[in-house]
Amino acid sequence: MQTIMRCAKTVKAWEALARPDLVGKPVHSLLLMVNGRRSDRELSLLLGDDVTGLMHTLLRQGYLQQTALPVNGDPDEGASTNA
């Protein structure tokens, strides 16, 4: 099974969501949309701006963490051969 890296909120991000005045509107908006399933491209489309750089900054600052999203690969991979 393959995985795609995505970002999820950390405890620090959840705390920041309660205080949008501390992080600013762009960060707050991105933190609201990050859910561990959306890619940086999907988030950029949703927010109307390229958020890749901001996501990397938030990763370094501890607001986001990388998470692996399983992707279904070859349907025959790992299938049992016993009938």
C-alpha positions in Angstrom: 0.0 0.0 0.0 1.3 3.4 -0.9 1.0 6.5 1.3 0.8 10.2 0.5 2.1 12.7 3.0 -0.4 15.2 4.3 -0.5 17.6 7.2 -2.6 17.5 10.3 -3.1 20.0 13.2 -1.0 19.7 16.4 -2.2 20.7 19.9 -0.5 24.0 19.2 -2.7 24.5 16.1 -5.9 23.7 18.0 -4.9 26.3 20.7 -4.1 28.9 18.0 -7.6 28.4 16.4 -9.1 29.7 19.6 -7.0 32.9 19.3 -7.0 33.9 15.6 -5.8 37.4 16.5 -2.4 35.8 17.6 -1.7 34.0 14.3 -3.3 36.2 11.7 -6.0 35.5 9.1 -3.9 33.6 6.5 -2.6 31.2 9.1 -5.9 30.8 10.9 -7.7 30.1 7.6 -5.1 27.4 6.7 -5.3 25.8 10.1 -9.1 25.6 9.8 -8.8 23.8 6.5 -6.0 21.4 7.3 -7.5 18.0 8.2 -4.8 15.4 7.5 -6.4 14.4 4.2 -6.1 17.5 2.0 -2.9 18.0 0.0 -1.1 21.4 -0.2 -2.5 21.7 -3.8 -6.1 21.1 -2.6 -5.7 23.6 0.2 -4.2 26.2 -2.2 -7.2 25.8 -4.5 -9.7 26.1 -1.5 -7.9 29.2 -0.2 -7.2 30.8 -3.5 -3.5 31.2 -2.9 -0.4 28.9 -2.9 0.0 27.8 0.7 3.0 25.4 0.3 5.4 27.9 1.8 3.1 28.7 4.7 2.6 25.0 5.4 6.3 24.4 5.6 6.7 27.3 8.0 3.9 26.0 10.1 5.5 22.5 10.1 8.8 24.1 11.4 6.9 26.1 14.0 5.0 23.1 15.4 1.5 24.0 14.3 1.3 21.2 11.7 2.7 17.6 11.6 3.0 15.3 8.7 0.7 12.3 8.5 0.6 9.5 6.1 -2.6 8.9 4.2 -3.0 5.3 2.9 -3.7 5.1 -0.8 -5.2 1.9 -2.3 -2.7 0.5 -4.7 -2.9 -2.5 -7.0 -6.2 -4.3 -6.0 -4.4 -7.7 -6.4 -1.5 -6.7 -4.1 -1.7 -8.7 -0.9 -4.7 -10.7 -2.1 -5.0 -14.2 -0.9 -4.3 -17.0 -3.4 -6.3 -19.5 -1.4 -9.8 -20.1 -2.7 
